[in-house]
Protein backbone atom coordinates (compact mmCIF):
# COMPACT_ATOMS: atom_id res chain seq x y z
CA UNK A 1 0.00 0.00 0.00
CA UNK A 2 2.76 2.42 0.96
CA UNK A 3 4.56 1.56 -2.26
CA UNK A 4 1.41 2.23 -4.35
CA UNK A 5 0.93 5.56 -2.55
CA UNK A 6 4.53 6.58 -3.23
CA UNK A 7 4.17 5.70 -6.91
CA UNK A 8 0.98 7.77 -7.08
CA UNK A 9 2.67 10.79 -5.53
CA UNK A 10 5.57 10.48 -7.97
CA UNK A 11 3.21 10.28 -10.98
CA UNK A 12 1.25 13.33 -9.81
CA UNK A 13 4.42 15.32 -9.31
CA UNK A 14 5.66 14.32 -12.76
CA UNK A 15 2.39 15.37 -14.39
CA UNK A 16 2.37 18.71 -12.57
CA UNK A 17 5.97 19.37 -13.63
CA UNK A 18 5.12 18.57 -17.25
CA UNK A 19 2.43 21.28 -17.24
CA UNK A 20 4.58 23.90 -15.47
CA UNK A 21 5.82 26.78 -17.64
CA UNK A 22 9.18 26.29 -19.37
CA UNK A 23 12.05 28.42 -18.03
CA UNK A 24 12.48 31.67 -19.96
CA UNK A 25 15.34 31.63 -22.44
CA UNK A 26 18.22 33.91 -21.46
CA UNK A 27 18.67 37.03 -23.59
CA UNK A 28 21.84 36.79 -25.68
CA UNK A 29 23.97 39.94 -25.79
CA UNK A 30 27.26 40.63 -27.54
CA UNK A 31 30.08 42.70 -26.03
CA UNK A 32 32.68 43.66 -28.65
CA UNK A 33 36.23 44.06 -27.42
CA UNK A 34 38.45 44.83 -30.40
CA UNK A 35 41.79 43.27 -31.29
CA UNK A 36 43.62 44.35 -28.12
CA UNK A 37 44.33 41.34 -25.87
CA UNK A 38 43.71 43.18 -22.59
CA UNK A 39 40.45 44.63 -23.93
CA UNK A 40 39.32 41.13 -24.84
CA UNK A 41 40.26 39.72 -21.44
CA UNK A 42 38.41 42.61 -19.78
CA UNK A 43 35.35 41.95 -21.94
CA UNK A 44 35.40 38.26 -21.08
CA UNK A 45 35.65 39.12 -17.38
CA UNK A 46 32.64 41.45 -17.63
CA UNK A 47 30.60 38.86 -19.54
CA UNK A 48 31.37 36.10 -17.05
CA UNK A 49 30.32 38.32 -14.17
CA UNK A 50 27.08 39.47 -15.83
CA UNK A 51 26.12 35.96 -16.97
CA UNK A 52 26.65 34.57 -13.46
CA UNK A 53 24.86 37.38 -11.66
CA UNK A 54 21.86 37.98 -13.95
CA UNK A 55 19.68 34.92 -14.58
CA UNK A 56 18.08 36.02 -17.84
CA UNK A 57 21.19 37.39 -19.60
CA UNK A 58 23.87 35.45 -21.43
CA UNK A 59 26.79 37.71 -22.39
CA UNK A 60 29.43 36.78 -24.96
CA UNK A 61 32.67 38.71 -25.52
CA UNK A 62 33.38 39.08 -29.24
CA UNK A 63 36.91 39.85 -30.44
CA UNK A 64 36.55 42.31 -33.32
CA UNK A 65 38.89 44.07 -35.72
CA UNK A 66 38.93 47.62 -34.34
CA UNK A 67 37.32 50.26 -32.15
CA UNK A 68 35.92 51.93 -35.30
CA UNK A 69 34.10 48.69 -36.12
CA UNK A 70 32.75 48.51 -32.57
CA UNK A 71 31.47 52.07 -32.52
CA UNK A 72 29.71 51.84 -35.88
CA UNK A 73 28.08 48.49 -35.04
CA UNK A 74 26.90 49.57 -31.60
CA UNK A 75 25.40 52.71 -33.12
CA UNK A 76 23.85 50.65 -35.90
CA UNK A 77 22.28 48.14 -33.52
CA UNK A 78 24.33 45.06 -34.51
CA UNK A 79 26.06 44.96 -31.10
CA UNK A 80 24.66 45.67 -27.64
CA UNK A 81 27.91 46.87 -26.05
CA UNK A 82 31.56 47.52 -26.85
CA UNK A 83 34.79 48.51 -25.14
CA UNK A 84 36.48 51.45 -26.88
CA UNK A 85 39.27 53.87 -25.91
CA UNK A 86 38.15 57.23 -24.61
CA UNK A 87 39.72 59.27 -27.41
CA UNK A 88 37.90 57.43 -30.22
CA UNK A 89 34.71 57.51 -28.12
CA UNK A 90 35.11 61.30 -27.94
CA UNK A 91 35.86 61.80 -31.64
CA UNK A 92 32.93 59.58 -32.72
CA UNK A 93 30.49 61.65 -30.66
CA UNK A 94 31.99 64.99 -31.73
CA UNK A 95 32.51 64.04 -35.39
CA UNK A 96 36.16 65.02 -35.16
CA UNK A 97 39.58 63.42 -35.71
CA UNK A 98 39.27 60.13 -37.65
CA UNK A 99 35.47 60.52 -37.67
CA UNK A 100 35.42 63.99 -39.24
CA UNK A 101 34.42 62.75 -42.68
CA UNK A 102 32.34 59.69 -41.86
CA UNK A 103 28.68 59.42 -42.85
CA UNK A 104 27.82 57.17 -39.90
CA UNK A 105 25.70 58.92 -37.24
CA UNK A 106 26.73 58.33 -33.63
CA UNK A 107 23.89 60.21 -31.96
CA UNK A 108 22.50 57.00 -30.41
CA UNK A 109 25.81 56.17 -28.68
CA UNK A 110 25.50 56.01 -24.89
CA UNK A 111 28.04 55.64 -22.07
CA UNK A 112 27.80 52.96 -19.38
CA UNK A 113 31.04 53.36 -17.43
CA UNK A 114 34.80 53.47 -17.86
CA UNK A 115 37.32 50.79 -16.99
CA UNK A 116 41.12 50.57 -16.78
CA UNK A 117 43.46 53.41 -17.70
CA UNK A 118 45.95 52.93 -20.51
CA UNK A 119 48.92 55.00 -19.38
CA UNK A 120 51.45 56.75 -21.60
CA UNK A 121 54.59 55.03 -20.38
CA UNK A 122 58.21 55.72 -21.31
CA UNK A 123 61.05 53.40 -20.31
CA UNK A 124 64.74 54.32 -20.45
CA UNK A 125 67.91 52.32 -19.95
CA UNK A 126 69.32 52.86 -16.48
CA UNK A 127 72.82 53.40 -17.88
CA UNK A 128 71.52 56.29 -20.03
CA UNK A 129 71.28 58.56 -17.00
CA UNK A 130 67.77 59.63 -18.06
CA UNK A 131 65.58 60.13 -14.98
CA UNK A 132 62.50 61.87 -16.45
CA UNK A 133 60.82 62.51 -19.80
CA UNK A 134 62.13 66.10 -19.90
CA UNK A 135 65.68 64.69 -20.06
CA UNK A 136 65.15 62.75 -23.31
CA UNK A 137 66.47 65.56 -25.52
CA UNK A 138 69.80 64.67 -27.13
CA UNK A 139 69.38 60.91 -26.67
CA UNK A 140 68.45 57.96 -28.91
CA UNK A 141 64.69 57.36 -28.75
CA UNK A 142 62.02 55.27 -30.40
CA UNK A 143 58.80 57.19 -31.06
CA UNK A 144 56.77 54.25 -32.42
CA UNK A 145 55.54 53.43 -35.89
CA UNK A 146 53.25 55.90 -37.72
CA UNK A 147 49.53 55.84 -36.77
CA UNK A 148 50.23 53.85 -33.59
CA UNK A 149 48.87 54.90 -30.22
CA UNK A 150 52.36 55.26 -28.72
CA UNK A 151 53.46 57.42 -31.68
CA UNK A 152 50.49 59.77 -31.23
CA UNK A 153 51.13 60.33 -27.52
CA UNK A 154 54.89 60.54 -27.95
CA UNK A 155 54.45 63.27 -30.55
CA UNK A 156 51.93 65.09 -28.34
CA UNK A 157 54.43 65.18 -25.46
CA UNK A 158 57.36 66.11 -27.71
CA UNK A 159 55.39 68.94 -29.32
CA UNK A 160 54.39 70.20 -25.88
CA UNK A 161 58.07 70.41 -24.96
CA UNK A 162 58.86 72.18 -28.25
CA UNK A 163 61.07 69.35 -29.49
CA UNK A 164 61.66 68.32 -33.10
CA UNK A 165 63.41 65.19 -34.39
CA UNK A 166 66.65 67.11 -34.85
CA UNK A 167 66.85 67.63 -31.08
CA UNK A 168 67.67 63.94 -30.61
CA UNK A 169 70.79 61.90 -31.36
CA UNK A 170 68.56 59.32 -33.08
CA UNK A 171 64.81 59.01 -33.68
CA UNK A 172 63.61 55.52 -34.57
CA UNK A 173 60.11 54.46 -35.69
CA UNK A 174 60.05 50.86 -34.50
CA UNK A 175 56.76 49.04 -33.90
CA UNK A 176 55.90 47.77 -30.44
CA UNK A 177 57.07 44.22 -31.20
CA UNK A 178 60.63 45.36 -32.01
CA UNK A 179 61.34 48.11 -29.51
CA UNK A 180 62.20 45.99 -26.45
CA UNK A 181 65.03 44.26 -28.32
CA UNK A 182 66.30 47.63 -29.56
CA UNK A 183 66.42 48.90 -25.97
CA UNK A 184 68.19 45.78 -24.71
CA UNK A 185 70.82 46.05 -27.48
CA UNK A 186 71.29 49.78 -26.78
CA UNK A 187 70.18 50.78 -30.29
CA UNK A 188 67.83 53.21 -28.54
CA UNK A 189 67.86 54.52 -24.96
CA UNK A 190 64.13 55.09 -24.47
CA UNK A 191 60.90 53.50 -25.74
CA UNK A 192 57.17 54.37 -25.36
CA UNK A 193 54.13 52.28 -24.50
CA UNK A 194 50.42 52.99 -24.07
CA UNK A 195 49.29 50.20 -21.77
CA UNK A 196 47.22 49.36 -18.72
CA UNK A 197 49.38 48.42 -15.73
CA UNK A 198 50.62 45.98 -14.64
CA UNK A 199 51.80 44.86 -18.06
CA UNK A 200 53.77 41.68 -18.71
CA UNK A 201 55.87 43.13 -21.55
CA UNK A 202 56.82 46.16 -19.48
CA UNK A 203 57.79 43.94 -16.54
CA UNK A 204 59.96 41.68 -18.72
CA UNK A 205 61.68 44.58 -20.49
CA UNK A 206 62.41 46.40 -17.22
CA UNK A 207 64.16 43.29 -15.94
CA UNK A 208 65.95 42.07 -19.06
CA UNK A 209 67.09 45.48 -20.29
CA UNK A 210 67.75 47.10 -16.90
CA UNK A 211 65.20 49.80 -17.57
CA UNK A 212 63.41 52.43 -15.51
CA UNK A 213 60.04 54.13 -15.96
CA UNK A 214 60.20 57.88 -16.47
CA UNK A 215 58.01 60.55 -14.89
CA UNK A 216 56.12 62.26 -17.72
CA UNK A 217 54.22 65.12 -16.12
CA UNK A 218 55.54 68.63 -16.75
CA UNK A 219 53.72 72.02 -16.84
CA UNK A 220 53.95 72.20 -20.64
CA UNK A 221 52.67 68.64 -21.08
CA UNK A 222 49.88 69.31 -18.57
CA UNK A 223 48.76 72.29 -20.68
CA UNK A 224 48.65 70.11 -23.79
CA UNK A 225 46.62 67.29 -22.25
CA UNK A 226 44.21 69.78 -20.65
CA UNK A 227 43.04 70.62 -24.18
CA UNK A 228 41.69 67.08 -24.65
CA UNK A 229 38.99 66.03 -22.15
CA UNK A 230 39.60 62.32 -22.75
CA UNK A 231 43.00 62.39 -21.04
CA UNK A 232 43.24 61.68 -17.30
CA UNK A 233 46.15 62.01 -14.85
CA UNK A 234 47.69 58.67 -13.93
CA UNK A 235 50.12 57.47 -11.29
CA UNK A 236 51.82 54.14 -11.90
CA UNK A 237 52.21 52.90 -8.30
CA UNK A 238 55.63 52.30 -6.85
CA UNK A 239 56.42 48.63 -6.34
CA UNK A 240 54.09 47.52 -9.12
CA UNK A 241 57.26 46.39 -10.88
CA UNK A 242 60.35 45.16 -9.06
CA UNK A 243 62.49 48.08 -7.94
CA UNK A 244 60.22 50.74 -9.47
CA UNK A 245 59.13 54.00 -7.85
CA UNK A 246 55.79 55.77 -8.36
CA UNK A 247 55.61 57.54 -11.73
CA UNK A 248 53.28 60.39 -12.72
CA UNK A 249 51.95 60.44 -16.26
CA UNK A 250 48.65 60.66 -18.18
CA UNK A 251 46.48 58.24 -20.08
CA UNK A 252 43.19 57.18 -21.61
CA UNK A 253 40.42 55.14 -20.07
CA UNK A 254 38.84 52.19 -21.78
CA UNK A 255 35.09 52.87 -21.89
CA UNK A 256 32.04 50.64 -22.15
CA UNK A 257 29.43 52.00 -24.55
CA UNK A 258 25.98 50.96 -25.70
CA UNK A 259 23.12 52.45 -27.70
CA UNK A 260 19.96 54.30 -26.72
CA UNK A 261 18.13 51.54 -28.63
CA UNK A 262 19.16 49.00 -25.97
CA UNK A 263 16.49 48.91 -23.25
CA UNK A 264 17.03 50.76 -19.99
CA UNK A 265 15.94 47.64 -18.09
CA UNK A 266 18.68 45.54 -19.68
CA UNK A 267 21.39 48.14 -19.13
CA UNK A 268 20.33 48.69 -15.52
CA UNK A 269 20.67 44.95 -14.84
CA UNK A 270 24.16 44.91 -16.38
CA UNK A 271 25.38 48.01 -14.55
CA UNK A 272 23.91 46.81 -11.26
CA UNK A 273 25.62 43.42 -11.63
CA UNK A 274 29.00 45.08 -12.27
CA UNK A 275 28.94 47.63 -9.45
CA UNK A 276 27.36 45.31 -6.88
CA UNK A 277 30.17 42.85 -7.60
CA UNK A 278 33.01 45.29 -8.17
CA UNK A 279 35.26 43.62 -5.58
CA UNK A 280 35.00 40.40 -7.56
CA UNK A 281 35.69 42.17 -10.86
CA UNK A 282 38.84 43.74 -9.39
CA UNK A 283 40.26 40.28 -8.73
CA UNK A 284 39.56 38.87 -12.21
CA UNK A 285 42.34 40.76 -14.02
CA UNK A 286 45.29 42.76 -12.58
CA UNK A 287 44.54 45.87 -14.69
CA UNK A 288 41.10 46.09 -13.02
CA UNK A 289 42.46 45.95 -9.46
CA UNK A 290 42.33 49.72 -8.87
CA UNK A 291 38.88 50.50 -10.30
CA UNK A 292 37.07 53.22 -8.33
CA UNK A 293 33.30 53.77 -8.81
CA UNK A 294 33.49 57.56 -8.52
CA UNK A 295 35.94 57.68 -11.44
CA UNK A 296 34.27 54.93 -13.49
CA UNK A 297 31.02 56.90 -13.77
CA UNK A 298 32.67 60.13 -14.94
CA UNK A 299 36.09 59.80 -16.59
CA UNK A 300 36.39 59.35 -20.34
CA UNK A 301 32.63 59.38 -20.96
CA UNK A 302 31.71 61.77 -23.77
CA UNK A 303 28.45 60.20 -24.94
CA UNK A 304 25.46 60.82 -22.63
CA UNK A 305 24.96 58.23 -19.91
CA UNK A 306 22.46 55.53 -20.83
CA UNK A 307 19.13 55.89 -19.00
CA UNK A 308 19.59 52.43 -17.47
CA UNK A 309 23.00 53.38 -16.09
CA UNK A 310 21.64 56.69 -14.79
CA UNK A 311 18.92 54.89 -12.84
CA UNK A 312 21.47 52.87 -10.92
CA UNK A 313 23.90 55.77 -10.37
CA UNK A 314 21.11 57.96 -9.02
CA UNK A 315 20.03 55.18 -6.67
CA UNK A 316 23.58 55.16 -5.28
CA UNK A 317 23.73 58.95 -4.97
CA UNK A 318 26.52 59.25 -7.54
CA UNK A 319 24.53 61.63 -9.77
N, C-alpha and C positions, 0 to 999 in steps of 0.2 A: 504493500500500500504506500509506504513512504517513498519507495522507488518510483511508483507511478505518479505520485504527487510531484516529485522532483522533476520528472520528465515533463510533466504538464507545465510547471513553472518555467522551465527552460524554453519550451516551445512558444509560450506566450511572450516571453522576453524577446525571443528571436523575431516573432511576428511584429512586435511593437517597434523593434529596431529597424526592421525592413521598411516600415512606413514613416520613420522619422526623416526630417529633411536632410538632404545631403549637405556636407560642409561646403561653405562658400569657397570658390576658387580664389586663391591669392592673386592680387593685382600685380602684373609683371611691369617693372619699371627698369629703364636703362640709364645708367650713369656713365657718361663718356669721360675718359681720362686723358686721352692724347697719347703720344708716343713716349713721353718721359716715364722712366721706370718708377721713380718715387711717386709721381702723380698716380700711376696705375696702382701701386701698392696702397696709397692713401684711399683711392676709390674702392678698392676691394675691402679695405678695413671698414669704410663707411657702410658698404652694402652688407657685409656680414653682420654688423651691429644692427642695422635697420631690419634686416630679415629676421634676426633672432628676437628683436624686441617688439615688432609689430606683426601680429598674427596674419593680417590680410594683405601684406605686401611682400613681394619677392623681388629683391633688388639684384641686378647683375651689372658688374663693372665691365665696360666695353673699351678695349684699347683701340684708339682711333689714330688717324694720321696727323692731326694738328689741332691747335686751339681754334684756328679759323673754321675748320670743319665743325668743331663742337658748337661754336657760337651760332653758325648759320643753321645747323640742324636743331638746336634747342629753340631758336626763334621760329623756325619753320614747323615745329611740332613733331619732328621725327624722333627726338630724344626728350626725355623728361628732365634730365639734369646733366650738368657737365662741370668738370673742374678746369678752370682757365686762369692764366696769370692776370694779375690786376691791371697791368698796362694795356693788354689787348682787350680786356673787359671794358676799360675806360674808353679806348679808341673806338670800339664797336658802338658804344652808346652815343658818343659824341660825333661819330662820323669823321674822325680825324686819323692821322697817321696812315697805317696800311689799309684803313677802311674808308679813306677819303673819297675814293672813286667807285665804291661798290654800289650795286643797285639793291642789295639785300637790306630790308628794313629790320632794325633791331629794337623797335619801340615796345615789343612784347617782352623783352629780356627783363628778368627780375633776379635780385640778389637773395640768397638764403643766408650765407655766412662765409667768413674767410677761414683759412686753415693755416698751414705752416708758412713761414717767411723764407723766401729764397734770398740769401744775403750775397751782396757783391763782396767777394772775398779775394784778396791778393796775397799770394805766398812768395816770399823771397828766400834765397839761400842765406843761411846764417853767416857764411864767410864773406858775403857781399857787404856787410856792414849796414845794410838798409834796415832801419827800425820802423819806419812809417811810410805811408804812400807818398807824402810830400818829399821824400828823399829819393824817389825813383829817377829823377832827372839825371841824365848823364850815364845811366846804366843800360844794360842789355835787357830788354823786356819783350815779352810776347803780349800782343794785344788781342789775340783771337782771330779766327777767320771771319771774313766779311759776312754780314747779316746774322751773325751769332749773337746770342744774348750777352755773352761776356764782352764781345767787341763793342756792342752798343753802350754798355755801362762804363767800360774802360775809356771810350772816347768821350763820354759825358764828363767823367772825372778829369781827364786830361784837359779838355776844353775849359773846364771851370778853373783849372790852375794856370791856364794860358799857355800850355805846352803844345808844341808841334813835334812831328817825328824827328826833325833835325836836332831837337834838344836831347836826344838819346844816343848812346853809343851804337845801339842796334835796336831796330824795331822789327820783330818777327810777326807773322800772321798764321801761326800754327793752330790747327783745330784742337779741340779738347783732348782727343785721344792721343795726341803726339806731344803735348806740352810737358807732361811729367818727366818723360825721358829727356827732353831738352834741358829741363832744370837740373836733373840728376847729373847730366854730362857737362853742365856748366856752359852750354850753348847760350842760354839766357839766364838771367839772375832773378827774374820775377815773372809770375804767371797769374792770370785771373780766372776766377770761377764765379758762377752764379748758381748757388746750391743751397738747399736746406741742410741745416746742421743738426746732428753729426752726419758726416758724409764719409763713406768708406774710402773713396779715392783720395780725398784730402788727408785723411788719417795715414794712409799708406805712403803718400808722397812726402808728408812731413817727416815721417820716420826714415824712409829710404834715402831721401835727398837732403836730410838735415835742414829742413825748412823752418820758417817762422811765419805766422800770420801777421799782416801789417794793419795798424790802425788806419782807417780811411778818412774819418771825419775831419773836416777843416772848414773854417768860415766860408771860403769861396765855394767849396763843394756843397755845403749846407744851403747856400743861396741857390745853387743850381737845382738841387733836388726839391727845394721848396716850390719851384715853379710847376712841378708835376705832382698832383694830389695822390697818385697811386704809389709813391715811394713812402716808406716808413723807416724810422730810425731802428737800428738793430744793434744789439750787443751779443757777440759770440762769447758765451761764458768761459771764464778761465777754468782750466782743468777738463774741459770737454775733450781735448786731445792731450796726450801725454806731454807734459812740460809747457803747455801753452797758457798764456795770460789772457785776461778778458780783452776783447778787441771791439772797438766801436766802428760801425759802418752803417750802411743803409741797404734796403732791399725791397722786394715785391712780395706781396702775399699771394698765395694760391687762393682762388675764390670759387665757391660753389654757386652756380647760377641755374635758374629754371626759367619758365615762361609763365606769363599771366594766364595762359590757356590751361595750365595744370591747376587742378582744383585746390582751393585753400585748405580743404579738409585733408587732402593727401599730404600737402606740404607741411601742415601743422603736425601731423603724425610723425613725419620724418624728422623735423626740427626738434620736436619734443623728445624723440628717441635718442637723438644725438646728445642734446644738452643734459638730459636726465641720466645719461650714462657716459658723461665726459671723462670721468676718472678711468673708466674701462678703455675708452678710445685712446687716451694718453699712453696707455701701456702697449697698444697694438703695434705702434711703429715709433722708433726713437725721435723722428722729426716732429711728432705730434705731442711730445712729452711736456712741452711748455705752453700749450694752448690755454688762453685766458678768455673767458666768455665776454668780458667787457671790451676786448679788442676784436674778437671774432665777429661781433655784431656791428662793427663800425668801420674797421680799417679795410681799405681796398675795394669798397663796395660803391660803385658808381651808379649802376642801375637801381631803380627804386626797390625797396624791400618787398618781397612777395607778401600778399595779405595773410597767407597762412603762417609765415614766419613772424610777421608783426603781431599776430594774435598771441603767439607764445611769448615773445619778448615783452609785450605789454603786461602779460600775466605775471612776469617775473620782475616787473618794475624797471626794466632796462631801457624802455622808451617812454 
